[in-house]
Amino acid sequence: MTVDFSAQCTWPNLAEPFASALRDAVEFIFKEFEPAGIIATGTIVRGAAHANSDLDLYVIRLGSHRRRVQRFFRGVPAEIFVNPPSAVRSYFRDEDRDGRRLTAHMLATGVVVFQRDAVVDELRSEAREWLAKQTATSDFERLATRYSIASRLEDAIDVLATDEVTATMLLADSVTAMLEYACKTGTGAIPRRKDLLRTLAERHPDLARLADAFFRTAPTRERADLALALADATIGARGFFEWDSGEGTAPE
């Protein structure tokens, strides 16, 4: 006798076609996997759906295999992340080190649609702890990051007079890195790109105003001046500067 696990699901209140798409996606998950838990997350579940929104479904499975699937359900794009608890915990650690706690955000802010193992609650509790954590950035990491960003900015200024298109690309890249640096050195976490400017406006309004002016300005020369001002305010460097990594152990 086949057990209808979908009857044990808790469905968030979604408008169509999202409600039916979610049910179809969960049915697909039950056919493909033996989930210990299913968490629905993303803008659709949070009630902020727009034309390009997709369903994000995090599937916890017991065992050792992981998988990622992208499919349409009722015309709605869905991303399905399937991982065992050990992989989820490794993502917590690695993403915290990189300052991008994407997995923790998905699990902590999502809605549990199905659960048959206590590990789901354990992982969601750990996710909230990772999100609340203030991870210190080492002096060496700060220095290395500043050096990398300053070098990119210097490259942009170098080609400004001869290749405006490349200069524009490099300026945008270096400014984005500056803004992420400002966030990471403050809390240890880098917001998602689409939340970066909003987060800056909340935490660093002066930087946010400079960034807004930079991205709205058309002339590349004016962008370069704003990029230099942002560099002064974030990494404190505009190009080459002296530094020494100190001795370290080389990998064998």
N, C-alpha and C positions, 0 to 999 in steps of 0.2 A: 504494500500500500504506500503510495507516494504522499508524503506529508506536505501540505500546503503552508509553507513557511510565510508566504505573503500575508496570510490571515493574521500573523503575529506582528505585522508591521504597524508602526505609528506614522501616519502621513501628515506632513505639514500642510497648512492651508494655502494652496497655490491656485492661481488662475490657470485657465486653459490657454495654450496646449501644454503648459508646464506640468500640471497635475498628472495628466495621462502619460506624458513623456517619462516622468519619474517612475510611475508604476511599471511601464514597459521596460525601463532600464533595470529596475530591481528584479523583474521577472527574468531578464537576461542574465543578471548576476547569479540568481539561484540556479539557472540551468548550467552555467559555466563553472561555478565555484561552489564551495561549501563555506559560506561566510560565517565568521564568528560575530561579525557586526558590520553594519552599513551606515555610514554617516553622509548625509547630504549637506553640501555647503556651497558657498558662492553667492553671487548677487541675486540669483533667482530665489533662493531659499530665504535670503534676507529681505525680500520684498522690494529690491531695487533693480529689477530686470530692465534691460534695454535691448535694442535691436540686435546687438552682438553678444548677448549673454549666453552662457552655456551652463549646463548642469555639471556640477563637480560632485563625484561620488567616491568616497574613500571606503574601501573594503578591507576589513581586517580578516585575515584568514590564518588558521593554524597550520603549521608546517614550515617549509623553508623556501617556497617558491614565491616570486613576485611577478607582477605583470601590469602593463598599462594598456588600456583600450580606449580608442576614440570612435564613437559611432553616433549616428543620428537616430533619434527616437521621436516619432511624430513630427519630424522636421526640426527638432531641437537638438543642437549639438551637445554631446555629453562626453566628459572626460572621466574615465574610471581608473582609479589608482588602487591596485590590489597588492597588499603587502602583509607579511607576517609581523608579529610584534617586534622581533629582533631588528628587522629592517627599519621599522618606524622609529625605534629608539636610536638607531644609528643616524637616521636623518635628523632627529632632534639635535644630536651632538654636532654633526657636521654643519648643519645650517646655522646653529648658534655660533660656531666658530667663524662662519662666513658673514654673520650678521643678517642673514635672510631666513627667518623662521617660518617658512612657508607651510611646512607640514604641521607644525604646532598651531599655526593660525587656522588651518583647515579643520583640525580635530577639535580645537577649543571652541570655535565659533559655529560649528555645524550642528545639525539636528540629527539625533540618532533615529534612524528609520527602523533598524532591526538590530537585535542584540540577543545572543544566546551564550555569551561567555563574559565573565567578570573582567577580562583583560581589556574590554572596550572602555569601561569606566576607569580602569587604571591608566590607560594611555591618554584619555581625555584629561584626567587629573594632572598627569605629568606634562601634558601640552600646556595647560594653564600656568604651571610652574615655570616652564621654559619661557613663555611669553612675558611673565612678570620679572624674570631674572635680569639683573643689571650686570652684564658681562663686561669686565674691564678689557680695554684694548692695551696691549703691551706697548712700551716705548718703541721697541724695534718695529712693530707693525705700523705704528703711526708714522714713523720716519720713512719706512719703505713705501708706504702708500702716498705720502706727501711727495716723495721723490718721483714716483711713477706719474702722478698727476701733473706735477710741475714740468716734467719732460714732455708730456703730451701737449701741454699749453705752449711750451717753447717751440715745439714743432709747428703748431698752428701759426704762431707769430712769424716764424721763419718763412713760411710760404704765403703769407698774407698778400704780399705785393705781386706775386707771380702766379698764384693758383687760388683764386678766391673760393672756388667750390670746395677744394680740399681743406682750405682753412676753415670754412664754415663747418664742415663735418668734424674736424678735429676740435674746434672750439666747443661745439655742442657736446661732444664726448667728454672733454675735460671738465666742462662745467657740471655735467650730470655727476661725474665722479666726485667733484668737490662737494656737491650737495649731499651725496651719500656719505662721504667722509664726515661731514658735519653731524649727520644723524648718528652714525656708528660710534664716533668718539664720545657722543653725549650719553647714549643709552646702551650701546653694544648691538643695536638692531638697526637694520636698514629697511625702511618701508618698501612696499611694492612700488614699482615705477609709477603706476597710476595714482598712488597715494602720496608720492614724494613731495610735491609742491604743497599739497594741503597740510601735510605733517609739518613741513617747514614753516608755513604760515602760523601754525599753532605754537611751535617751539622757538623759532628764530625769525620773527617777522621782518627784521632788517634784511636778512639774507633772502627771504622770500620776495621782498620788493625788488631787490637787485636781480634775482633770477627771473621774475616776471618781466622786468624791463629787458633783460637779455633775450628771452625767447620771443618777445614781441617786436624787437628791433630788426628791421630789414637790412640796413647797410652793414656790411661785414666789419668795417673799421669800427663802427660804434659797438658792435658785438664784441670785438676784441677788447675794447676799453672796459666794457662791463665784465668780461671774463677776467681781466686783470684785477679789477676791483674785488670780484668774488674770490680770486686766488689769495689776495691780501687778507680777506676776512675769514678764510677757511684754513688753507694749508700754510699760509705765511711764506709762500715762495712763488716765483714766477718762472723759474727755469732751473738751470744747474745750481746746486749748492753742495757744500762739502759735507760728507758724512762717512762713517766707518761702521761696518756691521759688527765689528768685534770678531774674535775667533769662535768658531763653532765646529761641531763634529760633522765631517763629510760622510754621506752614506757609503756603505761598503759595496 
